[in-house]
Amino acid sequence: MDINKNNKGGRKPKLNPSKNRYVFRLTDEENANFLKLYDASGLNNKAKFITTILFQKELKIVKVDVSTMDYHTQLTKFFYQFQSIGNNYNQIVKILYRNFTEKKASFYLFKLENQTKELALVCKQIIELTKEFEQKHIQKTSEK
């Protein structure tokens, strides 16, 4: 049997191991501040977080507002529903003129037109609410 005598097994040694250790103490207030910054950083290692701050490496903190993301997602879904309503509207108009007389088609189109006016009012309200939401929430968070 040929066994390699140099191979002891285990983990390969690091090329540049961290050997030096420093200890410091924080008050409760300082610790709370430290933990808040650490959580906001998104890093999963406190030592890496501390060295990043000490040596002034670029540390990007991205804050995600879940409610704003949810609002945007729902608004996008709503927009696609409006698009599908527009497509259905065009199809209905073609079917009406193809299958009914001019007079009957005009009667049904008049009803459809009234419903479309109501939908347009709802759309204007959505636009106003979106502008109000952006002014109150989105622009405030980007200024901070």
C-alpha positions as CSV (number, residue, x, y, z in Angstrom):
1,M,0.0,0.0,0.0
2,D,1.2,3.4,-1.0
3,I,0.1,6.0,1.6
4,N,1.1,9.6,1.2
5,K,2.9,10.6,4.4
6,N,2.5,14.4,3.8
7,N,-1.3,14.2,3.7
8,K,-2.6,14.6,7.3
9,G,-6.2,15.1,6.1
10,G,-8.5,17.8,7.3
11,R,-9.0,21.4,6.0
12,K,-6.6,23.1,3.8
13,P,-4.8,25.9,5.5
14,K,-5.7,29.5,4.5
15,L,-3.2,31.5,2.4
16,N,-3.5,34.6,4.6
17,P,-5.0,33.5,8.0
18,S,-6.2,36.1,10.5
19,K,-4.0,35.5,13.5
20,N,-4.3,38.8,15.4
21,R,-7.2,39.4,17.8
22,Y,-8.5,42.5,19.4
23,V,-11.1,42.8,22.1
24,F,-13.2,45.9,22.9
25,R,-16.2,46.6,25.1
26,L,-19.3,48.5,24.4
27,T,-22.0,50.1,26.6
28,D,-25.6,48.9,26.1
29,E,-26.4,51.9,24.0
30,E,-23.3,51.5,21.8
31,N,-24.0,47.8,21.4
32,A,-27.6,48.5,20.3
33,N,-26.2,51.0,17.8
34,F,-23.6,48.5,16.6
35,L,-26.2,45.7,16.2
36,K,-28.5,48.0,14.3
37,L,-25.7,48.9,11.9
38,Y,-24.7,45.3,11.6
39,D,-28.3,44.2,10.8
40,A,-28.7,46.9,8.2
41,S,-25.4,45.9,6.5
42,G,-26.7,42.5,5.6
43,L,-23.4,40.9,6.3
44,N,-23.4,37.5,8.1
45,N,-20.1,37.9,9.9
46,K,-19.5,40.5,12.6
47,A,-15.7,40.3,12.1
48,K,-16.0,41.1,8.4
49,F,-18.4,44.0,9.3
50,I,-16.0,45.5,11.8
51,T,-13.0,45.3,9.4
52,T,-15.0,46.8,6.6
53,I,-15.9,49.8,8.8
54,L,-12.4,50.1,10.3
55,F,-10.6,50.1,7.0
56,Q,-13.2,52.3,5.3
57,K,-14.0,49.8,2.6
58,E,-17.2,50.6,0.8
59,L,-20.2,49.3,2.7
60,K,-23.5,49.6,0.9
61,I,-26.6,49.4,3.0
62,V,-29.8,48.8,1.1
63,K,-33.1,49.4,2.9
64,V,-36.1,47.7,1.4
65,D,-39.5,49.0,2.3
66,V,-41.7,45.9,2.0
67,S,-45.0,47.9,2.0
68,T,-43.7,50.0,-1.0
69,M,-42.7,46.8,-2.8
70,D,-46.1,45.3,-2.2
71,Y,-47.8,48.4,-3.4
72,H,-45.7,48.4,-6.5
73,T,-46.4,44.7,-7.2
74,Q,-50.2,45.1,-6.7
75,L,-50.2,48.2,-8.9
76,T,-48.3,46.3,-11.6
77,K,-50.9,43.5,-11.5
78,F,-53.7,46.1,-11.7
79,F,-52.0,47.7,-14.7
80,Y,-52.0,44.3,-16.5
81,Q,-55.7,43.9,-15.7
82,F,-56.3,47.2,-17.4
83,Q,-54.4,46.1,-20.4
84,S,-56.5,42.9,-20.7
85,I,-59.7,45.0,-20.3
86,G,-58.6,47.1,-23.3
87,N,-57.9,44.0,-25.3
88,N,-61.3,42.5,-24.4
89,Y,-62.9,45.9,-25.3
90,N,-61.5,45.7,-28.8
91,Q,-62.7,42.1,-29.2
92,I,-66.2,43.0,-28.0
93,V,-66.5,45.9,-30.5
94,K,-65.5,43.6,-33.4
95,I,-67.9,40.9,-32.3
96,L,-70.8,43.3,-31.9
97,Y,-70.4,44.7,-35.4
98,R,-69.9,41.2,-36.9
99,N,-72.9,39.5,-35.2
100,F,-75.5,42.2,-34.8
101,T,-77.2,44.9,-36.8
102,E,-75.9,48.4,-36.8
103,K,-78.7,49.6,-34.5
104,K,-78.3,46.8,-32.0
105,A,-74.5,47.0,-31.9
106,S,-74.8,50.8,-31.3
107,F,-77.2,50.1,-28.4
108,Y,-74.7,47.7,-26.7
109,L,-71.8,50.0,-27.5
110,F,-73.6,52.8,-25.6
111,K,-73.8,50.6,-22.5
112,L,-70.2,49.6,-22.9
113,E,-69.2,53.2,-23.3
114,N,-70.9,54.1,-20.0
115,Q,-69.1,51.3,-18.2
116,T,-65.8,52.5,-19.8
117,K,-66.4,56.1,-18.4
118,E,-66.8,54.6,-14.9
119,L,-63.6,52.6,-15.4
120,A,-61.8,55.8,-16.5
121,L,-62.9,57.6,-13.3
122,V,-61.5,54.7,-11.3
123,C,-58.3,54.9,-13.2
124,K,-58.0,58.6,-12.4
125,Q,-58.5,57.9,-8.7
126,I,-55.8,55.2,-8.8
127,I,-53.4,57.7,-10.4
128,E,-54.2,60.3,-7.7
129,L,-53.7,57.8,-4.9
130,T,-50.4,56.7,-6.4
131,K,-49.1,60.2,-6.6
132,E,-50.2,60.8,-3.0
133,F,-48.5,57.6,-1.9
134,E,-45.3,58.5,-3.6
135,Q,-45.2,61.9,-2.0
136,K,-45.9,60.6,1.5
137,H,-43.8,57.5,1.5
138,I,-41.4,56.9,-1.4
139,Q,-39.8,60.4,-1.5
140,K,-39.4,60.6,2.2
141,T,-37.5,57.3,2.4
142,S,-35.2,58.4,-0.5
143,E,-34.3,61.7,1.3
144,K,-33.2,59.9,4.5
